[in-house]
Amino acid sequence: MSSRKVKQVVTGQATTDGAGVELVRVIGQPELMDLDPFLLLDAFRSDNPDDYIAGFPPHPHRGFETVTYLLNGKMRHQDNAGNEGVIEAGGIQWMTAGKGIVHSEMPEQQNGLLEGFQLWINLPSMYKMTTPAYQEHDATQIPTELRPGTEIRVISGETSQGTVGPVSQPLTNPLYLDVSLQAGVEFNENFAADHNAFVYVINGTVMLKDVDGVKLNLECDQLAVLGRGDSLTLRAGDQTSRLLLVAGKPLNEPVARGGPFVMNTDEEVRQAFSDYQRGNF
């Protein structure tokens, strides 16, 4: 097997979105506009309600999936199809926007830490206009795999030791792991050699090698784009570390973006705006 090495390191950039929510944009910014099929990765982490209380009022999406994973706090979601619920700490909401949905995501708390991620995953052209759908799982439904000094929450995909996450999406076959490591512990994992993949550090320090064999120390809010290979080896630094390991099948299709819409052509994006403005979502 060939081990994946780091070909690019990206540092998240502070920005705001929604009604002024403070967050860190990691994918979807000038250093890394996308990593097929991943279109965006935002991290939010604050115990100051002024940073998040305004939330994300009603807004549309078409043509891709939004994946919201909460580490701390609560987020209420509602949409124009009558769906409503609360994402709680440790829970995942995997929303397929498909042909169009209008939804809101509002913090279900007035104080305390709100922390989590939103990942956007593209859909193949022939599935962009599919019926919107949800896969929602609370913390108790996400399996945890234990290895020496290691705890892995498996959200989607299957680990090399056979733990399967509750989310299924055969179109991009994503692997989404939340990995916690004790200080100095090495982590090894195998996954599809032809999938694009990244490591994002939540806290602590993670040590990997780049394509030239140089050792890198990846820190909080840094993302490593991994080169090709069918295995990954990394090591925690001198403190407990936590990271996301995410991989997915590239679609190799043209991407046309227009705010909350991701299609294959500019004409399709204009049609999405027109449909939304006419109330056809």
N, C-alpha and C positions, 0 to 999 in steps of 0.2 A: 504494500500500500504506500501511497505517496502522501506526505504530510502537507497540509495547507500552511502557507506562509502569508504574512501580512504584505499587501501591495500598496495600501494607502491608509493613513491615519487621519481621521477627521475629528475636529473639536467642535462640539455643539455651540451654537450661537444663541445668545439671549434674544428673545423677541416676545411679542404679544400676539394673541389671536382671540377669536370669539369677541366677547365684550370687554376685552382688555386683560385676559388671563396671562400672567407671566409664565413663560415656559422656555425651554431650550430646544431649538430645532437642530437636529443632527443630520437627517436626510431631508432633502428638499431645500437646501441652502446652497450658495455658490460653490462651496468646496465639494459637495456631493449632491447633485440635483436628483438623482435616482440611482437605484441599483436593482435593475430588472429582476423580479417583478415588484420590488419595493419602491414606493413613490414618495413616502414621507415617514419620518420618525420624530415625534415630539416627546420630550420628557417634561413633566411638571412635578415640582417638589417645593412646597412652601407650608409653613405653619402660620403665615400671615394671611388672614381672610381677605385683606384688601387685594392680595395677588390673585385670588381665584373666585371670590364670591359671586362675581358677575357671570361667570360660567360661559356657556356657549348657547345663546338663545337660538330659536328655530332657524335652521339653514338647510339648504338642499345638497344632495349628492347624487351623482350618476356615474356608472361605468367602472366602479371599483369596490373594494371592501375596506371598512374601517375596523380596526382591532383595538379595543380599549382594555387595558390591563391595569388594575389598581393594586398598589402595594399597601396604601394607607388611605383611610377616608371612605366616603361614599359619594356616588354620583347617580342622580336620577336621570333617566332618559325617557323621552316621549316622542312619538312620531305622528304624522298625519294619517296613518292607517289605524290609529287607536291603540298601538302597542305602548306599554309603559312598564317601567320596572326600576329597580335600584341595583347598581353595581356596587358591591361591597369589597372591602379589603381582601385581596387574594383571588378575586373573581375576574372573569373574562367575558367580554361581549364581542362577538365576531359578527359584524353586520355586513351583509351583502347588499349594497345599495342598488345594484342592478339598474333597471330602467329609470329609477328615480324615487327618492324619498326625501321628506322634509322632517328633520328631527332636531331635538334639543338635548343638551347634556349639561345639567345644572348640579353644582355641589349640593349634597343633601346634609350639610352641616354648616354651622356658623363659626366654629372655632376648631382648632386642632390641625394636625398635619394632613395635607392632601398630597398624595404622591402616586404617580403612575406614568403610563405611556399611551400614546396613540400611534399606531402603525397603519399606513395605507398600503394595500396590496392590490395590484392591477388585476383586471379580469381580461381573458382573451376576447378578441373582437366579437366572436359569435355568441358570447355570453354577457356582453355588456348591457343588453336590454332584457335580461332575465327578471323574473319577479323578485322583489326585495325579500330578504329572509334574515333570520337571526339564529345564531348558535350562542346560547348563554349558559355559563356554568359558574357556580359559586366555588368558594375555596375548597369545600369538602369534596367537590367532584373532580378536582384536578389532582391526579396521582403524583405522589412523591417517591422518587427512587433514591435510596440511600447507598452510598459507597463510602469507603473509609475517608473520613474528613470531608465528605461531599454530600450535599443535598440538592437534588434536581427536581424541580417542579416541571412536569411535562404537559404543556398546553396543547400542542399539536405535533403530529409526527410520532415516530417511534425511535427510542434510543437503541444503542447497540446491545443493551441488556434486555430488550424486549418490552419496556414500559411504553404504553401507547397513550397519547393525549386524547381528551374527549372531543376536540375539534377536528372535523374532517373536511378537507377541501382538495379533492383530487385534481382540480384544474392547475394548481401550482404546487401541490404536495408539500406544504410548508412544514418545516421543523421549527418549533418555538420552545426554547428551554430557558428556565430561570434557574441559574446555577449559583449555589452558595458554597464557598470553599474556606476551610480553615487555613490559617497562615501556613505558607510553604507547601500546601498540598498541590499535587499535579492532577490535572484533569485531561482525560483522553476520550474522544468520541469519534465515531465513524458516521459518515452520511454521504449522500449521493454526490459523486465527483463532478457532475455537470450542473449542480445547483450553485447559484450565487449565494454568498453567505457573509455574515458579519458578526463581530463580537462587540457588545456595548457594555462599558463598565458602569455599574450602578454605584458601587462604593469600593474602597480599597484600591489595590494595585494588582494588575494582571501582567504577567511576563510572557511574551511570545517572541518569535523570530520573524524578521522580514524576509523578503525574497532573496536578499544577499547574505542571509545567515546572521545578520546583526540582531542582538537581543534588544527588545523594546520593552519599556515599562508603560503600560496603558493605564491611565488614571480616570477618575470619575468624569463622566460626560464626554469621554473620548470613545470613538468607534473605530474599529479596525476592519477594513475591507479585506477579505481573505482571497488569496489566489486559488487556483484549481488544485484539487487533490481529493482524496476520499477519507482523510482522517485529520483530526486536529489535536494538538497537544499544547497545553498552556499551564502556567503555574501561578498560584496566588503569591503575593508578596509577603511582607513580614507582618501582615495583619489579616483578619478575616475579610474576604472579598466576595463580591456578588456581581454577577454579569448576566446579560442576555446573550444567548447563542441562537441566531435566526438564520434559516436557509430556505430557499425556495427555487422552484423551476422557472428559469427565465422564459418569457413569452416570445421575445425577439420580434416584436411588432412595433410599428410607429406609435408614438405617444403624443397626443395633443392635449394640452392642459389649459383649462380656463377656470381659475378659482376652484370652486367645489366640484368641477366636472372634469373627468379624464376619459377622453375618447381616443380614436385613432386618426381623426382628421379635424381640421379647424372647422369645416362645415358641420360636422357632428357636434362640436362644442357649441357653435352658434344655435343649432337646433335645440340643444339642451337648455340654453338660456331662454329661447323662445317658448319652449314647452313649459318651463317653470313660470315664466311671466304670465302665461295664459292659464295657469292653474291646472296643468295637465300632469302633474306629478301625483 
